[in-house]
Structure formats: C-alpha cells, structure tokens
C-alpha cells in the first residue's frame, strides 16, 4: 500500500511540475511574441513616417521676419484624403501676413495651393491648418513651398 501511495504522490508531483513548466513556457512564448509584434509595429510606423516626408522650403524673407516651422502633419477631412496640412509655426518676432503654401509633386509639378492669414507674437508657437481643395491629395514625397 505504501508503494501505491508513493507512486501516486510521485505522479501527482510530476503532473504539477509539468503543468507549471508548461504554463511558464507558454507565458515566456507569449511575452516574446508580444515584444516582437510591438517592435514590428514600431518599425512599420517609423517607416511610414519617413516615407511621408516632404521637402519644406521657406524663403529667406520669411526667415528674416522670424518665421519658422516645426512639425508638419498631413491629415484628412471627413470627406477627403490628405488635403489638410497642419503646420507648427514658430515666431521669433511679431508677425502678420498672408502665407501661401504650394504643393509640388516629386517631378516638380505644382498641384495644390492654399493661403492663410497668419498672425503671431514674438515667442509664440502654434499649429495652423492650411486646407487645400478636396481634390488635392498631398503626396508623401515632393515639396512644400511657403510663400
């Protein structure tokens, strides 16, 4: 009877050990897969950000007036695709004038233009939206020229 008890105890302990090791292995595998998926998603996201980089041109006369840009975001409205350009504008001096942004394809052909009255005080920075015609789909590569 003692032998059966010992055998049952060993089987029970072995089963619990195997169950615990299986659980640990599954958790470790899930952790590795989760990290790999997260790194893949971050890599894809960064790749997309780099792909959607336009050359930004600001003429010297605007720069001399203390006009600078920071991040530029291309967005969509409810009914159109990529026709809103949100520009983070930085003012090193008091500034007030109309600004036009022209959009050029990679081949240098203009295909969009939007004008906005801009007013900023020295030391101020803010986002300003330039809304293009609904048919203007701002490409990820090309040129954005401030004028």
N, C-alpha and C positions, 0 to 999 in steps of 0.2 A: 504494500500500500504506500510505503514511503517512496518507493521508486516512481510510482504513478504521480504522486504529489510533486516530486522533484521535477519530473518530466513536464507536467502541466505548468509548473512555475517557470521553467525554462522557456517553454513555448510562449507563455504569456509575456515574459520579459522580452523575448526575441521579437514578438509581434509589436510590442510597444516601441522597442528600439527601431525597428524597421519603419513603423508608421512615423515616428519622429524624424528620422533621417529623410524619408520621402517628403515630408512637409517642409523641412529645411531646404532640400534641393529644389522643390517647386518654388518656394519663396525666393531663393537666390536666382533662379532662372527668370522669374518674373521681374526681379529687380534689374537684372542685366538687360532684358528685353525692353523694359521701360526706359532705362538710360539710353540705350541705342536708339529707340524711337524718338526720344526727346532731342538727342544730338542730330538725328537725321532731319527732324522738323526745323531745328535751328539752322542747320546748313542750308536747307531749301529756302527758308525765309531770307537769310543773308544773301543767297544767290539772287533771289528776286529783287531785293533792294539794290544790289549792284547793277542788275540788268536795267532797272528803271532810273538811270542817271542821265540827265541831260546836261549839256554844257550850258552854263549860265554866263551871260555877257552883260556887264554893267558898264556903260560908257564913263569915261574919266570925269565929265562934267557932273554927273550924278554922284560919283565917289567924292569929288571935291566939295560937294554940298553936304557931305556927311551921311550919305545914303548907302546902306549895306544890306545884304541879305544873309539870312541864316538858312535853316532847313526849308526846302520847298517840297510840298506834298501835292501829288496829283490825285484828285478824288472824282467821284461820280455823283451825279444828282439822281433823283428817283427815276427819271425817265431817260437818262443818257449815260454814256460811258466815258469816263476820264475827260471831262470838259471843264473841270474846276481846278484852278491852280491856287493853292493856299501858300502864300509866301510869308515867311517870318522876316519882317523888316526891322532893321536896327537904325536908329537915328543918332548920329554923333553931334548933330546940330539941329536947330529948329528947321523944319522942312514943310513946305506946302506946294504941291503942284500936281498936275495930271501925269500919271505914269502909264505908258503903254507897254504891254508885253507881246512880243511877236513869237510865234512858234514856227520852227523850221524843221523839216524832215532831215534825215541823215544825209540826203543828197543836196541839202541846202535850199529846198523849195519851201517858201512860206505857205502855211495852210491854216493859220489862226492868228487872231489879233483881239486883244481886249484892253480897255482903258479904264482906269480907276483914279479918282481924285484921292491923293494921299496927303495926310496931314499928321505930323509927328513932332513932338518936342524933344529937345536935346536930352539924351539919356533914356528915352523911351524905346520900347521894342514891342511889336505886336504882330499877330497874323492878319493878313489882308487877303480876301478872296478875289480872284480875277475869274469871272465867269465868261467862258467862251461860248460861241454859237453851239447849239446842241449837236451839230454835225462834226464838230471838232473833237476828235479822239486823240488826245495828246499821247504820242508815242513815247516809249521808254528811252529811245535814243534819238538824239537830234540836238537842237539848240534852242534855248530860251533867251531872247534878247530884250532887255529892259531899255526903254527909250523915254 
